[in-house]
Amino acid sequence: MMLLPPSRPQAGAPAVLKIVIAGGFGAGKTTAVGAVSEIPPLSTEEYLTEASADVDSLAGIEAKQTTTVAFDFGRLSLPDAPVPLELFLFGTPGQDRFVDLWYDLSRGAVGAVVLVDTRRLESSFTPVSFFEDIGLPFVVAINQFDGAHRYLPDQVRTALELLPSVPVVTCDARDPNHVAGVLLTLIDHAVQNATANRVHRAPTTSLQDA
């Protein structure tokens, strides 16, 4: 899959980056986008109905009443970053049946955040595999729900069979500072990944080439 590069800013303008917020059903994606967005977030939340009961399990999240049916959108400006940034945040629907939409939302993104709910860890395997398959840099953020058991990042890394290079952090998706910190971790990871790829692709020279 070809991913479009981030836009190149004009002199003095912030760099505009697209970031995907993914994760399983009920992992906190809508909450995270809403917590950090400086504009009223666009949300496509709809109430759950009895018709979805057979496909959208509420085990462990029985209080959940709504679900994203298209995407969430928010914006965050970071003018004080080493390079001024403007982040466009796209939250995905969590259910596996929306994977085709994930491709569209990931087009042109510099990276993704996979929010993890340790009460329903099995729902994280599909988004993790998705970003691995399309080659998009991602970080895993463990959303620390009230009352949920606290697992160490290395325990979650092992459970999800993540590569050592994938950052794993903890956060509270309701806290703007936590979410912003996760986004900065992702940007740093994406930059390092892009730099490593450029070095890997750099032509080599030898005496024979001289």
N, C-alpha and C positions, 0 to 999 in steps of 0.2 A: 504494500500500500504506500503510495506517495503522499507525504505530508508536506504541506506548504510551509515555507519559512516564515518566522515572525516578520512583521512589517518593519522597515528601516525608518527610524524617526528622522525628521528634519532637524537641523541644528537647533538645540535648545528644547526640542519637544521630547516627551517621554517615549521610551520604547514600549510598544503595545504588544502584550503577550496574551495568548489564549491558553487557558488552563482548564482541564476537565476534572470535575469532582465526581468520583465514581464510588461504587461499593454496593453491597447487597441491599436487599429490600429492608428498609427501616434502619439503615446504618447511620443516618444523620446528615445526609447530603444536603437536603433542603435547609436544615437548621444551620449548617456550616456556611452556606452561601448567604443566607439571610443575616447571620451574625456579623459577617465581615463586610458586606456590601455597603458602599457609601451612598447608593441610590436605593429607592424602594425596589426590592428584587422582583423580577418577573418569575412567577410561579405558576405551574400547571397542575396544582394539586386538585385531586378529585376524591370524593368520599368513597371508601371501600363499600362494596355491595355484596349481597349474598352470592351473586353470580361469580365473584372472584374467589370465593372461599376455598374452592377445591385447588386453586393454583397459587394463591398467595397465602402461605401459611403464616399465622400470627403467633406461632409458638415462641414464647419468650418476649413478645412485644404485643401482648394482648390489648394494651391501651391505644395502639395505633388506629386511627380512624381514616386517614387519608393516604394517598400515594401519588407520586409524580407520574404523569401519563405522557409527557413529552420531554421537557427539560426545565431546569431552573436557570436563571441568568442573573448575575450580579457584576458589579464593577468595583475595583479597589485601586486607588492611586497611592503610589509610594514615592512621593517627591524627594524624600530624604535618603533614598537608597543610593549606593555608589553611582549607579546609573538610574536616573528617574524612570519609574515604571508605571504603566497603567495596565492592570490585569483585568481581562475579561474572563469571568468564571462561568462555566457551563456545568450544571449538575445533571447527571444522567438519571433516567429511571432505573431502579435496581433490579427488576426481574429479568431473568435470563431471556425471556421471549422478546426483549427489546434490544438484543445484541446488534441487529442491523442498524438501529438508530445510533448505537455507540460509535459505529464507524463514521457516520456523518458528523457527530459531535466532536470526534477526535481529529477530524481533518484540519490541518493548520495549527494544531496545538503544540506547544513546546514540551508539555509533559502532563502528568495526571497525578492526582491524589486518590488513593484507594482507602476509603474509610472502612474500618473494621469494627464490627460488634462481636466481642468475644463470646457473647451468649448465643450467637448464631454464626460461628466461625465458618461453617461449611458454605455460607453464602458468599464468602470472599474469594473462593477458588476461581470462579468464572471471571470476575474482573481482573484478577491477577494474571490469569492465563491469557486473557484478551490482550492486555498491554504488552505482555511478553511476546505474543505472537506478532503484533504489528510493529514491534520495536520502538514503542514510545516510552521514554524515561518516566518512571513513576516512583512515588514514595508511598509507604504504608503508614497510615495514621490510626492508632488504636483509640477509638472514641470511648472514653471512660464514663460509661453510663452509671447513674446512681444505683447502688446495690449490686452491680456486677463485680465478679471476682477480678482482682487486679493481676494480670499476667505481665511478666517482664517482656520487653521487646524481643529479646533473644528467644524466649519461649514461643512467641507468635511467629518469629522468623522461621523457627524449626517446624512449627505446625503447618505453615503455608509453603514450606520448601522453597524459600526465597534465596536468591543468589546473595553472597556476602556484600555485593556492591549496592544492593537496594536499601536505602535508608528506612528504618522503622522507628517511629516516634510515638509518643502518647499525646493526647489532646482532649480537650473538652470542646465539642463542636458548638457549644453555646457561647464560648468565650472568644470575642474578636481577637484578642491578643494571641491566644492559642492557635486559632485558625491562620492568622497572618504569619505566625512563626512556621507553621507547616508549609505554607506557600513559599516562604523564603528558602526553606530547606529544599523544596522541590526545584526552585529556580537554580540554586547552587548545584544541585545534582544534575540538572539538565545541562548547565554550562560545562561541568566537568565531563559529562558524557559526550557532548559535542566536541570538546577539545581533544578527548581521547580518540574519537573517530577521525578527526582531522589528522592527527599524528599517525594513526594507523594507515590512513590512505595516502600519506605524503610519499612522493616518489623517492626512491633511494638511488644513490649514486655510487659508482665504484670506479676503480682505475680503468676498467674496460669502457666506461661511459665517457671518460675524459678525452 
